[in-house]
């Protein structure tokens, strides 16, 4: 008989796993049926007959069932390659993580955070460093041989503790604690620190929270430190965003102004406090029983969270104030929600290669790979890590916000009304988030559109729109090659009559140039590390996309526009939010947290701008086609 | 017989390096054969052929018809031709269109932008001293005094280093250098509002516009 498998569903609006069910695959049970039995409303407009695309899902993790004939008809080869399937036609075969195609709920931000990639707990030692010791201790009795309440308790502990470091709050409560429940006590320690002493037996309550504080979004999950199970998760926009969307403007805001730094810091601390409370509420656990908090973030987020001046991170040589792991009592920060906890920040590599990147390396385990692999986090400030068990190199590639839709005339974030996918087959077809009339285009749509425009010769490999050479373009597309009000060339994706905006949604020549600069920055980071390490495309065993944005782009389109190197498509994979997974690993396992420190020391930082041939590499990376003569 | 300058300009625009160099050499040789003054001949080739070509490049860039890679290739072809002309022009003491000191301000290591501006200015007859990235106000001033600069180009590619443009301008002002020199600023996060706010004489959004700006600033300097 078949064994039960786990199917988890990721909510496209929040990108968090919202449902998890265990079912026995019987060979005919479809993903749609599993979803519906879990109470998840995936629209099946045609009634589950494979006649429409409404129920399509993306299999993020797990063995993917083979494509059916209906998959080929409705989705086509490219979407199949990108792990999309019609859920009504696809039968469950193994454990998997499923992302229903947006939208489930309207207006949700796609790029809020990556799907909450499941932790591989099997490979993880559950050694969080937090221990609960249930003991019985008696108050002191002898006047001649003086002792103390604390010594009476410590004498019963099975491990050595730093007695001098006992928190003052614990001491203040101690007389009552010791005498409350007949001397039965639970002493909670983190390594050799006493975190709390409670009356009675609270050994079943031992929790921790893992945070990924990103420039744009903050993601947190509450885990049971004994079982490793995720009890709740929360994701939202980083409230610091009102003081600047990107990293550099955030640093510029706080530069040389302690008051403004304090403002940013308060935003971060409040958010972290609120997230902890919300997660604990959802899971029905007390914030008092959260003992360990692991935080990852880029150098700026890390420093601001600690209230450390970031002025010099913004100026060459962009050095961080501290790179080592920081372990600090929550009461010292202060994190009011969890006064007993200890907060662990993972180490940094450089000013623009932060603890988030270290966490990605930890999560993807490329440090133990024999073959050379690469991690790419596509974002406003992109990061690339490349290497194997012998050597690891990292660089940051500042792409700017074009891929988030900024600097693009009709650009927008991945929200309701955004074009997210583009096909050109005779004429242009766009998928719009929410199936409403399009009002703009988001990053994944932009990458798709440009790839297709190159395919149909609307765009030359140099990036120029071929309005002067319309003869080589199919008749049906020529009328879409128009001019902006300023007389600049543009290509209309959605005509005025069909748009939800009162004007056509188009890509202008200048949009193409902005995209070229952004993708050129990311690709030149990849090319530069390939150059420094001396690894050809053929020798790169795998390229993993980490982070929110990567999960939504079409790999084929990204390769087509040379945002990513020309690897066989199966060697480019989606990993999900690796930084958050790495934070969870360090939360559950001190072995992994120690590994993070070792990795941070091992990762060699490559400063792109100061590489002698960076300019040539960047100029090459701007183009949509590889140079004819490949420079060695 | 003089060469076809349009053909040379076209070779620069299409970045046909071999053709551009051989036409330049032929122009010099033909001039010699006709018994003309070598300095005059070189100046004519420079202005009508090479600068003519780079003018078209600037215009095409402004119209977004070409982009950085094509501009760099054309600049490379131009640079190769200058290898032939420079010794002759130097011997004839032909004055440059203007003398420029350019660099990226202190705290900023990005130099691609200023390198492209440097090439475009050189391609348009300016003498350009590129002092590179992470340059302090003192470094700018020392070089400016040393070469007798007319124009100073300050590049900043980071939001965090823009204030250094202001500091550098302040240093020039305090040293009393701004009477004979004009300052232009640029870089991805820089705007015309910012340029005005910090007292720069001009701002250009890209290298193509920087050439036009440099020409205008030179006229203003010569008029005053």
Contacts between the chains, C-beta under 8 A, distances in Angstrom:
chain1	res1	chain2	res2	distance
A	244	B	159	7.9
A	248	B	158	5.5
A	248	B	159	4.2
A	248	B	160	5.7
A	248	B	189	7.6
A	249	B	159	5.0
A	251	B	159	7.4
A	251	B	160	5.3
A	252	B	159	4.2
A	252	B	160	4.9
A	252	B	162	7.6
A	255	B	160	6.2
A	255	B	163	7.9
A	314	B	107	7.5
A	314	B	158	6.6
A	314	B	159	7.7
A	314	B	160	3.0
A	314	B	161	7.3
A	315	B	106	7.8
A	315	B	107	3.5
A	315	B	108	7.7
A	315	B	160	6.2
A	315	B	161	6.5
A	316	B	106	7.7
A	316	B	107	5.1
A	316	B	108	6.1
A	316	B	109	4.7
A	316	B	133	7.7
A	316	B	134	5.1
A	317	B	109	7.6
A	400	B	188	7.4
A	462	B	66	7.4
A	462	B	67	6.7
A	462	B	69	6.9
A	462	B	70	6.4
A	463	B	67	5.4
A	464	B	64	7.8
A	464	B	65	5.9
A	464	B	66	6.9
A	464	B	67	7.4
A	488	B	64	6.5
A	489	B	64	7.5
A	509	B	64	4.4
A	510	B	64	6.0
A	513	B	64	6.4
A	513	B	67	5.9
A	516	B	67	6.6
A	607	B	109	7.1
A	609	B	109	4.5
A	609	B	110	5.1
A	609	B	111	7.0
A	609	B	133	7.3
A	610	B	109	5.8
A	614	B	112	7.6
A	615	B	111	7.8
A	615	B	112	5.2
A	615	B	115	6.4
A	618	B	112	6.2
A	619	B	68	6.1
A	619	B	69	5.1
A	619	B	72	5.7
A	620	B	69	7.7
A	622	B	67	6.8
A	622	B	68	5.9
A	622	B	69	5.7
A	623	B	69	5.5
